[in-house]
Amino acid sequence: MEHADEERRARAEGLGAAERGILALEGRGFSGPGAKERAIREELDLSPVRYYQLLNALLDDPRALAHDPVTVNRLRRVRETRRGERQ
């Protein structure tokens, strides 16, 4: 029950434009090396390092999961796979 209440609150609060932009960019495909980093700089005005810091925090944010569950769950799986490979 507590989890359902948390999800409802998260949906009501929603994400900011920058957070939605990060998730939208993650949902796109990029061709060639450097294309994604260029898009990060040009479209979001962020350095790639800062972008990935914010993205990683978003993956733990219930608002992000409510906004784009497909992308967030995919990225969570990738993150967990990489963590497992490092151990």
N, CA, C and O atoms as a DFTB+ gen file, in Angstrom:
348 C
 N C O
     1  1       0.830      -1.204       0.000
     2  2       0.000       0.000       0.000
     3  2       0.868       1.259       0.000
     4  3       0.578       2.226      -0.704
     5  1       1.933       1.232       0.798
     6  2       2.817       2.394       0.884
     7  2       3.447       2.700      -0.473
     8  3       3.583       3.865      -0.846
     9  1       3.828       1.664      -1.208
    10  2       4.432       1.834      -2.535
    11  2       3.442       2.492      -3.504
    12  3       3.831       3.357      -4.289
    13  1       2.197       2.101      -3.456
    14  2       1.176       2.681      -4.333
    15  2       0.974       4.164      -4.023
    16  3       0.807       4.971      -4.938
    17  1       0.989       4.521      -2.760
    18  2       0.853       5.930      -2.371
    19  2       2.041       6.748      -2.876
    20  3       1.869       7.878      -3.332
    21  1       3.231       6.185      -2.796
    22  2       4.436       6.872      -3.273
    23  2       4.354       7.100      -4.781
    24  3       4.709       8.173      -5.267
    25  1       3.895       6.110      -5.509
    26  2       3.765       6.256      -6.965
    27  2       2.728       7.313      -7.330
    28  3       2.946       8.090      -8.260
    29  1       1.610       7.355      -6.620
    30  2       0.586       8.370      -6.893
    31  2       1.125       9.779      -6.647
    32  3       0.886      10.687      -7.444
    33  1       1.852       9.959      -5.547
    34  2       2.456      11.266      -5.255
    35  2       3.447      11.655      -6.339
    36  3       3.482      12.807      -6.771
    37  1       4.244      10.704      -6.776
    38  2       5.252      10.982      -7.802
    39  2       4.583      11.424      -9.109
    40  3       5.050      12.359      -9.759
    41  1       3.511      10.764      -9.488
    42  2       2.800      11.141     -10.723
    43  2       2.229      12.546     -10.605
    44  3       2.257      13.315     -11.566
    45  1       1.715      12.881      -9.433
    46  2       1.119      14.201      -9.231
    47  2       2.182      15.301      -9.315
    48  3       1.919      16.381      -9.843
    49  1       3.369      15.028      -8.801
    50  2       4.430      16.034      -8.809
    51  2       5.059      16.189     -10.183
    52  3       5.397      17.306     -10.575
    53  1       5.226      15.109     -10.919
    54  2       5.769      15.167     -12.264
    55  2       7.239      15.552     -12.321
    56  3       7.860      15.866     -11.305
    57  1       7.772      15.519     -13.523
    58  2       9.171      15.845     -13.780
    59  2       9.291      17.221     -14.396
    60  3       8.360      17.715     -15.033
    61  1      10.438      17.834     -14.202
    62  2      10.725      19.114     -14.832
    63  2      11.102      18.920     -16.291
    64  3      11.306      17.793     -16.741
    65  1      11.193      20.010     -17.023
    66  2      11.514      19.954     -18.447
    67  2      12.879      19.321     -18.692
    68  3      13.032      18.530     -19.623
    69  1      13.872      19.656     -17.874
    70  2      15.214      19.095     -18.062
    71  2      15.201      17.582     -17.855
    72  3      15.828      16.838     -18.609
    73  1      14.491      17.141     -16.841
    74  2      14.409      15.707     -16.560
    75  2      13.688      14.966     -17.686
    76  3      14.109      13.884     -18.094
    77  1      12.611      15.552     -18.180
    78  2      11.900      14.939     -19.318
    79  2      12.797      14.909     -20.550
    80  3      12.759      13.949     -21.320
    81  1      13.601      15.949     -20.744
    82  2      14.521      16.006     -21.876
    83  2      15.569      14.910     -21.816
    84  3      15.914      14.318     -22.839
    85  1      16.073      14.642     -20.632
    86  2      17.065      13.573     -20.465
    87  2      16.446      12.231     -20.825
    88  3      17.052      11.447     -21.556
    89  1      15.260      11.959     -20.327
    90  2      14.607      10.689     -20.638
    91  2      14.261      10.585     -22.122
    92  3      14.375       9.508     -22.708
    93  1      13.845      11.680     -22.727
    94  2      13.524      11.663     -24.157
    95  2      14.770      11.375     -24.981
    96  3      14.714      10.610     -25.943
    97  1      15.887      11.977     -24.613
    98  2      17.127      11.753     -25.345
    99  2      17.559      10.293     -25.221
   100  3      18.076       9.719     -26.179
   101  1      17.354       9.690     -24.054
   102  2      17.704       8.278     -23.858
   103  2      16.837       7.351     -24.697
   104  3      17.248       6.232     -25.004
   105  1      15.664       7.793     -25.065
   106  2      14.773       6.964     -25.867
   107  2      15.098       6.966     -27.346
   108  3      14.525       6.189     -28.109
   109  1      16.015       7.833     -27.761
   110  2      16.377       7.942     -29.175
   111  2      17.560       7.063     -29.513
   112  3      18.333       6.670     -28.639
   113  1      17.692       6.760     -30.789
   114  2      18.861       6.041     -31.282
   115  2      19.827       7.038     -31.897
   116  3      19.410       8.055     -32.450
   117  1      21.109       6.747     -31.802
   118  2      22.114       7.646     -32.348
   119  2      23.021       6.880     -33.285
   120  3      23.413       5.745     -33.012
   121  1      23.351       7.528     -34.409
   122  2      24.236       6.896     -35.375
   123  2      25.627       7.503     -35.263
   124  3      25.789       8.723     -35.230
   125  1      26.591       6.659     -35.207
   126  2      27.970       7.121     -35.213
   127  2      28.491       7.546     -33.859
   128  3      27.730       7.923     -32.969
   129  1      29.804       7.477     -33.722
   130  2      30.425       7.876     -32.457
   131  2      30.319       9.379     -32.235
   132  3      30.513      10.176     -33.152
   133  1      30.013       9.740     -31.017
   134  2      29.941      11.153     -30.666
   135  2      28.606      11.818     -30.905
   136  3      28.403      12.949     -30.463
   137  1      27.687      11.155     -31.591
   138  2      26.396      11.773     -31.905
   139  2      25.582      12.045     -30.641
   140  3      24.969      13.104     -30.509
   141  1      25.580      11.096     -29.721
   142  2      24.812      11.274     -28.491
   143  2      25.420      12.394     -27.643
   144  3      24.694      13.235     -27.113
   145  1      26.744      12.405     -27.516
   146  2      27.404      13.447     -26.722
   147  2      27.149      14.830     -27.313
   148  3      26.953      15.800     -26.581
   149  1      27.154      14.912     -28.634
   150  2      26.869      16.184     -29.302
   151  2      25.440      16.628     -29.000
   152  3      25.199      17.803     -28.722
   153  1      24.493      15.690     -29.053
   154  2      23.091      16.008     -28.747
   155  2      22.940      16.461     -27.290
   156  3      22.175      17.379     -26.997
   157  1      23.669      15.816     -26.390
   158  2      23.615      16.201     -24.968
   159  2      24.037      17.653     -24.813
   160  3      23.374      18.435     -24.131
   161  1      25.142      18.005     -25.450
   162  2      25.660      19.381     -25.336
   163  2      24.738      20.395     -26.018
   164  3      24.442      21.447     -25.451
   165  1      24.284      20.078     -27.235
   166  2      23.508      21.040     -28.020
   167  2      22.065      21.177     -27.547
   168  3      21.540      22.287     -27.466
   169  1      21.431      20.065     -27.237
   170  2      20.009      20.101     -26.905
   171  2      19.737      20.366     -25.429
   172  3      18.753      21.018     -25.082
   173  1      20.604      19.863     -24.568
   174  2      20.356      19.989     -23.127
   175  2      21.319      20.952     -22.449
   176  3      21.148      21.280     -21.275
   177  1      22.319      21.402     -23.175
   178  2      23.320      22.323     -22.642
   179  2      23.978      21.764     -21.376
   180  3      24.156      22.470     -20.384
   181  1      24.330      20.488     -21.440
   182  2      24.990      19.805     -20.331
   183  2      26.266      19.148     -20.833
   184  3      26.371      18.798     -22.008
   185  1      27.235      18.981     -19.940
   186  2      28.387      18.163     -20.290
   187  2      27.935      16.708     -20.207
   188  3      27.020      16.393     -19.445
   189  1      28.557      15.817     -20.974
   190  2      28.172      14.400     -20.873
   191  2      28.318      13.839     -19.461
   192  3      27.497      13.025     -19.038
   193  1      29.343      14.258     -18.728
   194  2      29.523      13.763     -17.360
   195  2      28.326      14.156     -16.492
   196  3      27.779      13.322     -15.770
   197  1      27.926      15.413     -16.562
   198  2      26.780      15.874     -15.760
   199  2      25.492      15.183     -16.201
   200  3      24.657      14.822     -15.372
   201  1      25.339      15.003     -17.502
   202  2      24.171      14.313     -18.046
   203  2      24.041      12.928     -17.428
   204  3      22.962      12.556     -16.965
   205  1      25.127      12.161     -17.414
   206  2      25.058      10.802     -16.881
   207  2      24.864      10.790     -15.368
   208  3      24.265       9.856     -14.835
   209  1      25.356      11.802     -14.671
   210  2      25.081      11.913     -13.236
   211  2      23.585      12.112     -13.004
   212  3      22.985      11.450     -12.157
   213  1      22.991      13.029     -13.764
   214  2      21.562      13.305     -13.624
   215  2      20.725      12.106     -14.047
   216  3      19.728      11.781     -13.403
   217  1      21.131      11.449     -15.131
   218  2      20.409      10.271     -15.607
   219  2      20.424       9.177     -14.550
   220  3      19.392       8.563     -14.279
   221  1      21.568       8.931     -13.959
   222  2      21.661       7.887     -12.934
   223  2      20.749       8.196     -11.755
   224  3      20.104       7.293     -11.222
   225  1      20.686       9.448     -11.344
   226  2      19.779       9.829     -10.257
   227  2      18.318       9.643     -10.673
   228  3      17.487       9.227      -9.866
   229  1      18.012       9.952     -11.924
   230  2      16.637       9.792     -12.417
   231  2      16.170       8.342     -12.365
   232  3      14.990       8.075     -12.137
   233  1      17.090       7.408     -12.574
   234  2      16.710       5.999     -12.578
   235  2      16.179       5.537     -11.230
   236  3      15.475       4.531     -11.147
   237  1      16.516       6.270     -10.177
   238  2      16.026       5.931      -8.836
   239  2      14.842       6.798      -8.413
   240  3      14.368       6.693      -7.282
   241  1      14.369       7.643      -9.306
   242  2      13.287       8.583      -8.994
   243  2      11.949       7.989      -9.441
   244  3      11.769       7.706     -10.625
   245  1      11.019       7.799      -8.520
   246  2       9.719       7.226      -8.901
   247  2       8.958       8.086      -9.919
   248  3       8.130       7.564     -10.666
   249  1       9.227       9.389      -9.956
   250  2       8.575      10.249     -10.954
   251  2       9.028       9.882     -12.359
   252  3       8.233       9.909     -13.299
   253  1      10.304       9.540     -12.503
   254  2      10.820       9.140     -13.816
   255  2      10.187       7.823     -14.244
   256  3       9.825       7.651     -15.408
   257  1      10.057       6.904     -13.311
   258  2       9.425       5.619     -13.631
   259  2       7.975       5.820     -14.052
   260  3       7.507       5.174     -14.989
   261  1       7.269       6.702     -13.374
   262  2       5.875       6.973     -13.739
   263  2       5.787       7.657     -15.102
   264  3       4.842       7.419     -15.854
   265  1       6.762       8.500     -15.422
   266  2       6.751       9.256     -16.685
   267  2       7.092       8.376     -17.878
   268  3       6.432       8.461     -18.914
   269  1       8.113       7.529     -17.749
   270  2       8.579       6.715     -18.883
   271  2       9.070       5.364     -18.374
   272  3      10.276       5.128     -18.304
   273  1       8.144       4.479     -18.020
   274  2       8.547       3.204     -17.416
   275  2       9.384       2.322     -18.338
   276  3      10.257       1.600     -17.857
   277  1       9.146       2.360     -19.631
   278  2       9.901       1.509     -20.554
   279  2      11.378       1.902     -20.548
   280  3      12.251       1.049     -20.390
   281  1      11.649       3.182     -20.719
   282  2      13.034       3.657     -20.754
   283  2      13.714       3.462     -19.411
   284  3      14.845       2.979     -19.358
   285  1      13.051       3.824     -18.334
   286  2      13.659       3.715     -17.000
   287  2      13.951       2.254     -16.665
   288  3      15.034       1.948     -16.166
   289  1      13.030       1.365     -16.922
   290  2      13.270      -0.049     -16.615
   291  2      14.392      -0.627     -17.482
   292  3      15.191      -1.430     -17.000
   293  1      14.457      -0.230     -18.746
   294  2      15.541      -0.697     -19.624
   295  2      16.893      -0.228     -19.083
   296  3      17.842      -1.008     -18.997
   297  1      16.968       1.044     -18.724
   298  2      18.227       1.579     -18.220
   299  2      18.603       1.005     -16.854
   300  3      19.786       0.849     -16.553
   301  1      17.620       0.697     -16.042
   302  2      17.905       0.052     -14.754
   303  2      18.519      -1.326     -14.986
   304  3      19.464      -1.713     -14.298
   305  1      17.978      -2.067     -15.959
   306  2      18.528      -3.395     -16.266
   307  2      19.974      -3.282     -16.754
   308  3      20.830      -4.071     -16.355
   309  1      20.239      -2.309     -17.611
   310  2      21.598      -2.101     -18.113
   311  2      22.533      -1.762     -16.955
   312  3      23.635      -2.303     -16.860
   313  1      22.094      -0.878     -16.089
   314  2      22.916      -0.473     -14.938
   315  2      23.223      -1.669     -14.044
   316  3      24.363      -1.844     -13.614
   317  1      22.224      -2.485     -13.764
   318  2      22.441      -3.647     -12.896
   319  2      23.376      -4.661     -13.560
   320  3      24.204      -5.273     -12.884
   321  1      23.252      -4.840     -14.855
   322  2      24.144      -5.754     -15.576
   323  2      25.580      -5.270     -15.477
   324  3      26.489      -6.063     -15.230
   325  1      25.791      -3.988     -15.665
   326  2      27.147      -3.433     -15.580
   327  2      27.702      -3.515     -14.178
   328  3      28.890      -3.781     -13.996
   329  1      26.869      -3.294     -13.192
   330  2      27.328      -3.418     -11.797
   331  2      27.760      -4.855     -11.506
   332  3      28.771      -5.087     -10.843
   333  1      26.991      -5.805     -12.004
   334  2      27.327      -7.217     -11.808
   335  2      28.624      -7.599     -12.487
   336  3      29.373      -8.428     -11.971
   337  1      28.902      -7.003     -13.646
   338  2      30.139      -7.304     -14.369
   339  2      31.356      -6.763     -13.637
   340  3      32.442      -7.330     -13.753
   341  1      31.200      -5.681     -12.887
   342  2      32.327      -5.070     -12.193
   343  2      32.692      -5.780     -10.904
   344  3      33.793      -5.597     -10.384
   345  1      31.788      -6.582     -10.388
   346  2      32.045      -7.226      -9.091
   347  2      32.820      -8.500      -9.237
   348  3      33.116      -9.160      -8.241
